[in-house]
Amino acid sequence: MTYLEYPITAVTLLYLMKLGKIETKALINIYPIKFMDRCVFGELSFVTLILIATGVGAWAILVFLESKFISVSWSYNYWDLISPDEFRSLTWSRSWMIADLACVALIAPINEELIFRGLLLNNLLRRYCPVRAILVSSIIFCALHINKNFLGAFLHSVIFSILAIRTSSVYSSIIAHGSYNFLTAIFRAVFGLSLTADILKIDNIYYWTEELILFCFGLIATASYIFLFFRSGRFRKVVTFEAS
């Protein structure tokens, strides 16, 4: 049921395109990046690290806040958490893992980036300044992930948007998005990342010390990346994803 948001979002945007509210040229106007460019490869690697740090950290913060101010049991059940002992007894189905990885690392990133960066952000850039376009598209992206890690989704959307603008290609955000989803899915299956937690400790801030440190690192790295975006000067003019 979780992935119903993808076709629903796609159908909604296609309907708006039919009404003439969104320019179809934005989807066509997508160009590949130069994969051999070391600068682009380095930027994609840096962005992936930021995504992991902010994603894991934001998840931990939400689990803690919900357990602290709503209910420990509610937060534990809402995030489908299990104990470390339960995790060690799990046996992952190979076919399920393949299907899950295909969905989270291919289908979801391609679908979401084409819609939110290729269509939505690109059209917003034609009407507003890049800062406003990024914020609006990120708020919408966050709203559609309200039942998940919405805090991480907002930060990730900002990063994906800046990456797409800086490289003039939505392919770069697709690669970064897919890499993040793939790595977190592997870490989840192998190490129990964002899956295991001690129900007796999740309302204790000190239990999340490592995740909070990771989140702080992610925020600092994100701020540095935003600084690079502003320093480049591309924010001062309307930018669409065109071949460089």
C-alpha angles and dihedrals in degrees: 000000000000093000094053086091090073100060091036091054092045093050091048093052093045088053091051089049089053089053089052095246093120125041113238089208088076091067094045092046094076120123130189121247123237101264093195092057105112092204092057092045090050092048092050090051092049092048092050090055090050091050093052094046095048094039096053093040095049091049092053092049092052093048091050096046094047093047090047100046104024113024138308093225092045092052092045092052095039092059093041091236123177133193121261089249091054090048093054090055094052121112115200117216111234093218091049091050092051092048092046094049091047090052100044098035101038116012099039098044094045093046096045097042094048089050103038101031104020095044113012102036093038091054093045089053089059091058107030141032115275093253093056092041092053093047095047094047091045093051090052090047089050092049091055089053095047090120090055136036094325094166091056090042092058094049091045092051091054090051094046090049094051091046092051092048095045093050094035088228137097088207089077093056090046090054093046092045092048093046092051093048092046095050095045091048090053092045089049093053096041104034103017093245110181088359109074127059140146107253090208093059109035092096091056113093092209090060088068098047095120093047092048091051089050090050092051089051089050092051092049091048091047091051089050091051092049088050090054089051093053092042091055089065094224090117090069094069137042108271126194126182101269134149113277 
